[in-house]
């Protein structure tokens, strides 16, 4: 049986959920792909654990100090790295160092944190291309909501004309709670923090940066653009007051923080800002912490997806969806190599 060794860098809530889900699917990977998938290393910023024979769930609560960093991951013999560390799009770290090392060495990488991808996406794509590694990022690009998969698979061959998305759960939750429950901005934010989906620094959500990061990833990784944050106009929801909410309500409109992208004559323009929708628009009904994406293409018209899942398992599942795609690709490669020549 083929084997596949996985390492996880970043061992907070999402990293742990990913490890648990991965281990619980061990039998599935054997049955569906004929691959024995093992978890050979996990690490946070200061501690980790490795076992070439595969870690077991009961071991994951006893990390050892000092076992961390790109060299530690490489020494584990992993074939695939799942990067789930904190996200800082202004520096790309700590994920960037792990990803540079892993991609350069040809490890397939599944990225959950957006920071490195936003900061150095082009470099990481080039490293992957040069080494032949696969680079997957569903967990970073709105996770439970299918986004890149729609562009890469469902709409393959079509020309994307425009895209708009509700890509951030926190801002959607805030606007919805202010509109439908009359909650104040601060009270709604406290609920989003308690729900575990607001960023550690919630200004990344409320000022539109998290939405902008996801939009940038869709543009650069899904549509082949090469945008940086400086190319985006970014507006958040921090200035939304109860009075503005009431004014929208009186006009029958529902406000949303929207990621917008247009593609005309080969030029991609992207921005983040508030847009208010009439009740006849499906976006007006994307409530609470749900997300949505609407893509207009030349040949398939309008495609709409709405998604929501409980965190952190939804993000873990998005990352492991990427793992399934890697397993499919590896299995196909292996079986084509083992076919006798005709
Ligand atoms: N804070 C983000 C959100 C989750 O509210 O959607 C991570 O991207």
Boltz pocket constraint, residues with backbone or C-beta under 6 A from the ligand:
constraints:
  - pocket:
      binder: B
      contacts: [[A, 140], [A, 167], [A, 168], [A, 169], [A, 170], [A, 171], [A, 197], [A, 198], [A, 199], [A, 205], [A, 210]]
      max_distance: 6.0
